[in-house]
């Protein structure tokens, strides 16, 4: 029997035994220059449960946005399998692939370049509806108005053009377009990073409300932990093309096990000065290595304060050290 459990402050129902997306051994390599290979995504595995929000976080260049582009087929993968809603995307028929494109949508990072400046707002939102449905012109217009209401924009804005709006308003238009087909999965590729802090909070709250209202599943990609913590059920931490830790958001912040995650958590601003002053700040040495020249062994060893000889020779696999808590480290922190 399906077990419904409300797992986060979002208020959405997460269906525990319903895997919506399963990714195994996903890789994306780019050929750069002469005989050079950039390993943007280098063999990652994760699942996304129906109704949850999986956050993916990491430094710029870690492969998180490339992962999102692979899932929505904006990029062709080098290797690996993507199983969506029980179907292997490599083995889908043309009709199944067409339906999957409607069921997986993306909210892009830049609300300025992601909207066609020559199209009116109502046409931007209506475009996917026209492509994937056979609704009449009046039905499409009514649906566009409902979507404008849902994202908090006045219906009269439909006749305007993107340049007439602020960044936050443009992102609301992009969100309306992304949910127009009632997709099963929405990939949010750093949707608030280009916005002012006050607007970021509004967009995050809007996403959480829409998730509950439209029964959406999110993959939320960001380089900062605070936004990811606010909206996510579980968080995957990426480093140089690999997932190094994945667990629930509370577990990640209370007892990070990978040294890289520990450093990220220690850098999150705390409002309480008494707690902030007592916390140890872990500052990593050196810059992140290039994806063109990934270190041998553990790819984090050149920056790790706890490095041992084995870390330089052998790469740790992502293993479940505690229930629901997977870590790729030979010497995990905070392990009971």
Secondary structure in CASP SS format (residue, H / E / C, confidence):
PFRMAT SS
TARGET T0000
AUTHOR 0000-0000-0000
METHOD secondary structure of the structure
MODEL  1
X C 1.00
X C 1.00
X C 1.00
X E 1.00
X E 1.00
X E 1.00
X C 1.00
X C 1.00
X C 1.00
X C 1.00
X C 1.00
X C 1.00
X E 1.00
X E 1.00
X E 1.00
X C 1.00
X C 1.00
X C 1.00
X E 1.00
X E 1.00
X E 1.00
X E 1.00
X E 1.00
X E 1.00
X E 1.00
X E 1.00
X E 1.00
X E 1.00
X E 1.00
X E 1.00
X E 1.00
X E 1.00
X C 1.00
X C 1.00
X C 1.00
X E 1.00
X E 1.00
X E 1.00
X E 1.00
X E 1.00
X E 1.00
X E 1.00
X E 1.00
X E 1.00
X E 1.00
X E 1.00
X E 1.00
X E 1.00
X E 1.00
X C 1.00
X C 1.00
X C 1.00
X E 1.00
X E 1.00
X E 1.00
X E 1.00
X E 1.00
X C 1.00
X C 1.00
X C 1.00
X C 1.00
X C 1.00
X C 1.00
X H 1.00
X H 1.00
X H 1.00
X H 1.00
X H 1.00
X H 1.00
X H 1.00
X H 1.00
X C 1.00
X C 1.00
X C 1.00
X C 1.00
X C 1.00
X C 1.00
X C 1.00
X E 1.00
X E 1.00
X E 1.00
X E 1.00
X E 1.00
X E 1.00
X C 1.00
X C 1.00
X E 1.00
X E 1.00
X C 1.00
X C 1.00
X C 1.00
X C 1.00
X C 1.00
X H 1.00
X H 1.00
X H 1.00
X H 1.00
X H 1.00
X H 1.00
X H 1.00
X H 1.00
X H 1.00
X H 1.00
X E 1.00
X E 1.00
X E 1.00
X E 1.00
X C 1.00
X C 1.00
X C 1.00
X C 1.00
X C 1.00
X C 1.00
X C 1.00
X C 1.00
X C 1.00
X C 1.00
X C 1.00
X C 1.00
X E 1.00
X H 1.00
X H 1.00
X H 1.00
X H 1.00
X H 1.00
X H 1.00
X H 1.00
X H 1.00
X H 1.00
X H 1.00
X H 1.00
X H 1.00
X C 1.00
X C 1.00
X C 1.00
X C 1.00
X H 1.00
X H 1.00
X H 1.00
X H 1.00
X H 1.00
X H 1.00
X H 1.00
X H 1.00
X H 1.00
X H 1.00
X H 1.00
X H 1.00
X H 1.00
X H 1.00
X C 1.00
X C 1.00
X C 1.00
X C 1.00
X H 1.00
X H 1.00
X H 1.00
X H 1.00
X H 1.00
X C 1.00
X E 1.00
X H 1.00
X H 1.00
X H 1.00
X C 1.00
X C 1.00
X H 1.00
X H 1.00
X H 1.00
X H 1.00
X H 1.00
X H 1.00
X H 1.00
X H 1.00
X H 1.00
X H 1.00
X H 1.00
X H 1.00
X H 1.00
X C 1.00
X C 1.00
X C 1.00
X C 1.00
X C 1.00
X E 1.00
X E 1.00
X E 1.00
X E 1.00
X E 1.00
X C 1.00
X C 1.00
X C 1.00
X C 1.00
X C 1.00
X C 1.00
X C 1.00
X H 1.00
X H 1.00
X H 1.00
X H 1.00
X H 1.00
X H 1.00
X H 1.00
X H 1.00
X H 1.00
X H 1.00
X H 1.00
X H 1.00
X H 1.00
X H 1.00
X H 1.00
X H 1.00
X H 1.00
X H 1.00
X C 1.00
X C 1.00
X E 1.00
X E 1.00
X E 1.00
X E 1.00
X E 1.00
X E 1.00
X C 1.00
X C 1.00
X H 1.00
X H 1.00
X H 1.00
X H 1.00
X H 1.00
X H 1.00
X H 1.00
X C 1.00
X C 1.00
X E 1.00
X E 1.00
X E 1.00
X E 1.00
X E 1.00
X E 1.00
X C 1.00
X C 1.00
X E 1.00
X E 1.00
X E 1.00
X E 1.00
X E 1.00
X E 1.00
X E 1.00
X H 1.00
X H 1.00
X H 1.00
X H 1.00
X H 1.00
X H 1.00
X C 1.00
X C 1.00
X C 1.00
X C 1.00
X H 1.00
X H 1.00
X H 1.00
X H 1.00
X H 1.00
X H 1.00
X H 1.00
X H 1.00
X C 1.00
X C 1.00
X C 1.00
X C 1.00
X C 1.00
X C 1.00
X H 1.00
X H 1.00
X H 1.00
X H 1.00
X H 1.00
X H 1.00
X C 1.00
X C 1.00
X C 1.00
X C 1.00
X C 1.00
X C 1.00
X C 1.00
X C 1.00
X C 1.00
X C 1.00
X C 1.00
X C 1.00
X C 1.00
X C 1.00
X C 1.00
X C 1.00
X C 1.00
X C 1.00
X C 1.00
X C 1.00
X C 1.00
X C 1.00
X C 1.00
X C 1.00
X C 1.00
X C 1.00
X C 1.00
X C 1.00
X C 1.00
X C 1.00
X H 1.00
X H 1.00
X H 1.00
X H 1.00
X H 1.00
X C 1.00
X C 1.00
X C 1.00
X C 1.00
X C 1.00
X E 1.00
X E 1.00
X E 1.00
X E 1.00
X C 1.00
X C 1.00
X E 1.00
X E 1.00
X E 1.00
X C 1.00
X C 1.00
X C 1.00
X C 1.00
X C 1.00
X C 1.00
X C 1.00
X C 1.00
X C 1.00
END
